[in-house]
Amino acid sequence: MPVSTADLRIGTSGWSYPSGKGTWNGVFYPPSGGRAKGFDELAFYAQHFNTVEVNNTFYGQPRADVSKKWAERTPAGFEFSVKLYRKFTHPKMVGFEPATVFDIDEFKRGIDPLASAGKLGALLTQFPPSFKSDAASIDYLDSLLKAFAGYQLAVELRHRSWSDDFGRTFALLRQHGAAFVQIDEPKFKLSIAQNQLPNIPTFYYMRLHGRNAAQWWTHEKSEDRYNYLYSEEEIGEFVETIDAARAIVKKAYVYTNNHFSAKSIANAQMIRKQLEEKDRADTAASADQVRVRS
């Protein structure tokens, strides 16, 4: 089997975790007291990975001056996938008024420097578990995807009602060229099912949140939820899925979100290593077949 030519992007969800028990300082980054003057976390991160998922835009609208600096601090070809502001996906939970055209335009202006630099990946549209598949929600999702037409849209749904009728869900996403986000996280009674393979041919999007079920719902600090390191065997299962998916799509994004103590860094590197090993094995097998035929 030939090695896939899909554009494969592997990275983590976020790059800056400066505080708490799960800080990256002294684990992935140098300790805060032992850094060279002008040390740049993002630039350092971009030496190791070709993409990152931006989560802080969930809590506030992106700013063009900030995203312009992100683009300037990373090498050519690096990509940022950006999570939509929570006003678009969690308005009832945070007490916001419905999003307006102004809100949509403000978000687009904030990420425009990334798009202009050719460094904008997908827009992650992450809905809460309470977002159920009913007439009102379907209409809202349809309108939101229309509002961001022209961007790569990745939609993370968590309630089982969306997978109870995959046909209808995928038809809606396909209509907008949106990818169904494949997620791994502790399950709850009404967790959405995962079908693993791509629903569109353009791109694939996977997020690994960890499996810390003991602290997922009950924890002292929110970072505790993500205190989980996937084993080599568990990573191997994802690698098989990613390998199958990248044979179908033009681009694949894989993000690890188990960020406690940079465990996401370790697992992202493990995914990349196992895929590289698979590629070498596939290349060697193809060469052997050619020699046999000759």
Backbone hydrogen bonds, N-H to C=O, Kabsch-Sander energy under -0.5 kcal/mol:
donor,donor_aa,acceptor,acceptor_aa,energy
7,D,250,K,-2.8
8,L,6,A,-0.9
9,R,7,D,-0.5
9,R,252,A,-3.4
10,I,8,L,-0.5
11,G,254,V,-2.4
12,T,51,T,-0.5
13,S,256,T,-2.4
14,G,12,T,-1.1
14,G,53,E,-1.9
17,Y,15,W,-0.6
23,T,20,G,-1.3
24,W,17,Y,-2.5
25,N,17,Y,-0.6
26,G,29,Y,-2.4
27,V,24,W,-2.1
28,F,24,W,-1.9
29,Y,24,W,-1.9
34,G,31,P,-2.1
35,R,32,S,-0.6
39,F,36,A,-1.8
41,E,39,F,-0.6
44,F,40,D,-2.3
45,Y,41,E,-3.0
46,A,42,L,-2.6
47,Q,44,F,-1.2
48,H,45,Y,-2.1
49,F,45,Y,-1.4
50,N,10,I,-0.8
52,V,79,E,-1.7
53,E,12,T,-2.4
54,V,52,V,-0.6
54,V,81,S,-3.7
55,N,53,E,-0.6
58,F,55,N,-2.0
59,Y,56,N,-0.9
60,G,56,N,-0.7
67,S,63,R,-2.6
68,K,64,A,-2.1
69,K,65,D,-1.1
70,W,66,V,-1.9
71,A,67,S,-2.1
72,E,68,K,-1.8
73,R,69,K,-1.7
74,T,71,A,-0.9
78,F,75,P,-1.8
79,E,50,N,-1.7
80,F,119,K,-3.1
81,S,52,V,-2.5
81,S,79,E,-0.5
82,V,122,A,-2.2
83,K,54,V,-2.3
84,L,124,L,-3.0
86,R,58,F,-2.5
88,F,85,Y,-2.3
89,T,85,Y,-0.6
90,H,86,R,-3.5
94,V,90,H,-1.5
95,G,91,P,-0.8
96,F,91,P,-1.6
104,I,100,T,-2.0
105,D,101,V,-2.6
106,E,102,F,-2.4
107,F,103,D,-2.1
108,K,104,I,-2.2
109,R,105,D,-2.4
110,G,106,E,-1.9
111,I,107,F,-1.4
112,D,108,K,-0.9
114,L,111,I,-0.8
115,A,111,I,-1.9
116,S,112,D,-3.2
117,A,113,P,-1.5
118,G,115,A,-1.4
119,K,114,L,-3.0
120,L,114,L,-0.6
121,G,80,F,-3.2
121,G,119,K,-0.6
123,L,152,Q,-3.3
124,L,82,V,-2.1
124,L,122,A,-0.6
125,T,123,L,-0.6
125,T,154,A,-3.5
126,Q,124,L,-0.8
127,F,125,T,-0.7
127,F,156,E,-2.8
131,F,128,P,-1.9
132,K,130,S,-1.2
134,D,132,K,-1.3
138,I,134,D,-2.8
139,D,135,A,-2.2
140,Y,136,A,-2.2
141,L,137,S,-2.9
142,D,138,I,-2.4
143,S,139,D,-2.2
144,L,140,Y,-2.5
145,L,141,L,-2.5
146,K,142,D,-1.8
147,A,143,S,-2.0
148,F,144,L,-1.2
149,A,146,K,-1.6
151,Y,148,F,-1.6
152,Q,121,G,-0.5
153,L,151,Y,-0.7
154,A,123,L,-2.8
154,A,152,Q,-0.5
155,V,153,L,-0.5
155,V,179,A,-3.1
156,E,125,T,-2.6
156,E,154,A,-0.6
157,L,155,V,-0.7
160,R,190,L,-2.6
162,W,159,H,-1.9
163,S,160,R,-1.0
164,D,160,R,-1.6
165,D,161,S,-0.6
166,F,163,S,-0.9
169,T,165,D,-2.2
170,F,166,F,-3.4
171,A,167,G,-1.9
172,L,168,R,-1.9
173,L,169,T,-2.3
174,R,170,F,-3.1
175,Q,171,A,-1.8
176,H,172,L,-0.8
176,H,173,L,-0.9
177,G,174,R,-1.2
178,A,173,L,-2.9
179,A,153,L,-2.8
181,V,155,V,-2.6
181,V,179,A,-0.6
182,Q,205,Y,-2.5
183,I,181,V,-0.5
184,D,207,R,-1.7
191,S,188,F,-2.1
192,I,158,R,-1.5
197,L,195,N,-1.9
204,Y,251,K,-1.6
206,M,253,Y,-2.3
207,R,182,Q,-2.9
208,L,255,Y,-2.5
209,H,184,D,-2.8
209,H,207,R,-0.6
210,G,184,D,-0.5
213,A,211,R,-2.2
215,Q,212,N,-0.9
216,W,212,N,-0.8
216,W,213,A,-0.5
217,W,213,A,-0.6
219,H,217,W,-0.5
224,D,221,K,-1.5
225,R,222,S,-1.2
226,Y,223,E,-1.4
227,N,224,D,-1.6
228,Y,226,Y,-1.7
230,Y,228,Y,-0.5
235,I,231,S,-2.7
236,G,232,E,-2.1
237,E,233,E,-1.3
238,F,234,E,-1.4
239,V,235,I,-2.5
240,E,236,G,-1.8
241,T,237,E,-1.6
242,I,238,F,-3.1
243,D,239,V,-2.8
244,A,240,E,-1.8
245,A,241,T,-2.5
246,R,242,I,-2.8
247,A,243,D,-0.6
247,A,244,A,-0.6
248,I,245,A,-2.0
249,V,245,A,-1.8
250,K,201,P,-1.1
250,K,202,T,-0.6
251,K,202,T,-1.1
252,A,7,D,-2.7
253,Y,204,Y,-2.8
254,V,9,R,-2.5
255,Y,206,M,-2.6
256,T,11,G,-1.8
257,N,208,L,-4.0
258,N,208,L,-0.6
259,H,257,N,-2.1
260,F,226,Y,-1.0
261,S,22,G,-1.6
262,A,22,G,-0.6
262,A,259,H,-2.2
263,K,260,F,-1.6
264,S,258,N,-0.6
266,A,262,A,-1.7
267,N,263,K,-2.4
268,A,264,S,-2.4
269,Q,265,I,-2.2
270,M,266,A,-1.9
271,I,267,N,-2.3
272,R,268,A,-2.1
273,K,269,Q,-2.5
274,Q,270,M,-2.6
275,L,271,I,-2.2
276,E,272,R,-2.4
277,E,273,K,-2.4
278,K,274,Q,-2.1
279,D,275,L,-2.5
280,R,276,E,-2.4
281,A,277,E,-2.2
282,D,278,K,-2.6
283,T,279,D,-2.6
284,A,280,R,-2.4
285,A,281,A,-2.4
286,S,282,D,-2.4
287,A,283,T,-2.2
288,D,284,A,-2.1
289,Q,285,A,-2.0
290,V,286,S,-2.0
291,R,287,A,-2.1
292,V,288,D,-2.2
293,R,289,Q,-2.3
294,S,290,V,-1.8
